[in-house]
Amino acid sequence: MYYIPKVNDSTYYLGVNDRTKHLFENLWPLPAGVAYNSYLIKDEKNVLIDTVDICYADRFLNNLERILGDEPLHYLIVDHMEPDHSGSIRVLKHKYPDIQFVVNKKSADMLKGYFDITDNVVIVDESTKLNIGSRELQFIFAPMVHWPEVMFTYDAKEKVLFSADAFGSFGTLDGGIFDEEVDRTAFYNEVYRYYSNIVGKYGSFTQKAIAKCAGLEIGTICATHGPVWRKYAGEIIALYDKLSKDEWEVGATIIYGSMYGHTEEVAEVIGRSLAHHGVKNVVLCNASTMHPSYVLSNVFRYKAVVLGCPTYNNGLYPVVETAMNMIESRGVKGKLFACFGSYTWNGAAVKNLKPFAETMKWETLEENSVEIQMEMKDADIAAAWDLGKRLAEQLLKD
Ligand SMILES: Cc1cc2nc3c(=O)[nH]c(=O)nc-3n(C[C@H](O)[C@H](O)[C@H](O)COP(=O)(O)O)c2cc1C
């Protein structure tokens, strides 16, 4: 069928776009939607790799039928059992009752648990070579990228890596499917947000998976979200490698809360000082209005994390505390930390922010905080400016 994109002579792109869902995992905003990607290899055996969210099963199965016609579908390879990829399995089995499910031991358990499927199950491991005619497919286990059962499928004949959620991003594929057809800058921003929120907690596992693939010749990466990477496959691998290695860009994420603007004023001075002293990437994140997924994305991207908070009922302002919890739960490593805060009668913000460096085992400056009482005075401006200067020096030193 001419309008269904072909990844190569034998492989079709069978993804769908979701422009309806507001929140991925009911948590992460989708201003540019999301694509659920599935792929079909046509050889002596017809092999589907992953399915799509159940909401799009109809569209997906119609396209599959447009390619297969009356031919059988022999295998479904399940690289990832998360429901945005496995959601159409039940209806797929209904339409192709003889299909065989290619899974590993962990996904076999999930196949049973989610769909009560125990028949026609082919269990593979990393030594399996699945012969489908003119080629053999092999499997690379990638546990915790981002569920325990995740595996990649590799087609050595066409040099294609089907990489499940790895190398994925938010954003629909609006006509363009391949990296050279889309606005890569926009996708890279969503790669950062996708990685930091969805995969980022498991950086060391991502590193292991990338290392396992080092010996493979990879021309094309078919992830389950985002564009198909081929012209810039090296770029997306390098970006995921950098992120999962905790290699941060020179820059600072200033996360602050502010009810009446006093704490925000300190954030502005620190931000201005950082830029004045040569740091190009400075992002001010108002934790009340910026969704935590964007805050985290910046945290993952830039080396310095500066937290600012007013004292609120003798403690931290809630949205700043939420941001700190999210950062802590992701186990973000290797940052440079500083903080600032404000109060009117008994300061508790800075006192509660300071231990975060130790909690996270982050590097920090010897004098790492600025605290103001009520309105910012000249001495406070000088202290905030100096904090920005010293942060810049530290950032630019490395
Ligand atoms: C609900 C509420 C609770 C507060 N609790 C405290 C407090 O426990 N101790 C204190 O010194 N100031 C407290 N403050 C005052 C603020 O910390 C202070 O005005 C701060 O500078 C506000 O910063 P902002 O202008 O950035 O919002 C409270 C203010 C509000 C509105």
The ligand as an SDF file (V2000), in Angstrom:
LIG
                    3D

 31 33  0  0  0  0  0  0  0  0999 V2000
    0.8950   31.1240   53.8300 C   0  0  0  0  0  0  0  0  0  0  0  0
    2.2000   31.7430   54.1580 C   0  0  0  0  0  0  0  0  0  0  0  0
    2.9860   31.1920   55.1330 C   0  0  0  0  0  0  0  0  0  0  0  0
    4.1800   31.7770   55.5000 C   0  0  0  0  0  0  0  0  0  0  0  0
    4.9260   31.2040   56.4620 N   0  0  0  0  0  0  0  0  0  0  0  0
    6.0670   31.8320   56.8800 C   0  0  0  0  0  0  0  0  0  0  0  0
    6.8420   31.2950   57.9340 C   0  0  0  0  0  0  0  0  0  0  0  0
    6.5310   30.2490   58.4940 O   0  0  0  0  0  0  0  0  0  0  0  0
    7.9450   31.9710   58.3210 N   0  0  0  0  0  0  0  0  0  0  0  0
    8.3150   33.1370   57.7190 C   0  0  0  0  0  0  0  0  0  0  0  0
    9.3010   33.7400   58.1250 O   0  0  0  0  0  0  0  0  0  0  0  0
    7.6290   33.6480   56.7020 N   0  0  0  0  0  0  0  0  0  0  0  0
    6.4980   33.0360   56.2610 C   0  0  0  0  0  0  0  0  0  0  0  0
    5.7710   33.5570   55.2540 N   0  0  0  0  0  0  0  0  0  0  0  0
    6.2520   34.7650   54.5930 C   0  0  0  0  0  0  0  0  0  0  0  0
    7.0190   34.4570   53.3190 C   0  0  0  0  0  0  0  0  0  0  0  0
    7.9840   33.4660   53.5200 O   0  0  0  0  0  0  0  0  0  0  0  0
    7.7410   35.6870   52.8430 C   0  0  0  0  0  0  0  0  0  0  0  0
    6.8110   36.7260   52.6220 O   0  0  0  0  0  0  0  0  0  0  0  0
    8.5180   35.4170   51.5940 C   0  0  0  0  0  0  0  0  0  0  0  0
    9.4640   36.4190   51.3790 O   0  0  0  0  0  0  0  0  0  0  0  0
    7.6070   35.3480   50.3890 C   0  0  0  0  0  0  0  0  0  0  0  0
    8.3770   35.1920   49.2550 O   0  0  0  0  0  0  0  0  0  0  0  0
    7.7490   35.5330   47.8360 P   0  0  0  0  0  0  0  0  0  0  0  0
    7.5320   37.0170   47.7470 O   0  0  0  0  0  0  0  0  0  0  0  0
    8.7680   35.0750   46.8660 O   0  0  0  0  0  0  0  0  0  0  0  0
    6.4820   34.7970   47.7340 O   0  0  0  0  0  0  0  0  0  0  0  0
    4.5880   32.9770   54.8740 C   0  0  0  0  0  0  0  0  0  0  0  0
    3.8030   33.5190   53.8720 C   0  0  0  0  0  0  0  0  0  0  0  0
    2.6110   32.9250   53.5180 C   0  0  0  0  0  0  0  0  0  0  0  0
    1.7740   33.5480   52.4690 C   0  0  0  0  0  0  0  0  0  0  0  0
  1  2  1  0
  2  3  1  0
  2 30  2  0
  3  4  2  0
  4  5  1  0
  4 28  1  0
  5  6  2  0
  6  7  1  0
  6 13  1  0
  7  8  2  0
  7  9  1  0
  9 10  1  0
 10 11  2  0
 10 12  1  0
 12 13  2  0
 13 14  1  0
 14 15  1  0
 14 28  1  0
 15 16  1  0
 16 17  1  0
 16 18  1  0
 18 19  1  0
 18 20  1  0
 20 21  1  0
 20 22  1  0
 22 23  1  0
 23 24  1  0
 24 25  2  0
 24 26  1  0
 24 27  1  0
 28 29  2  0
 29 30  1  0
 30 31  1  0
M  END
$$$$
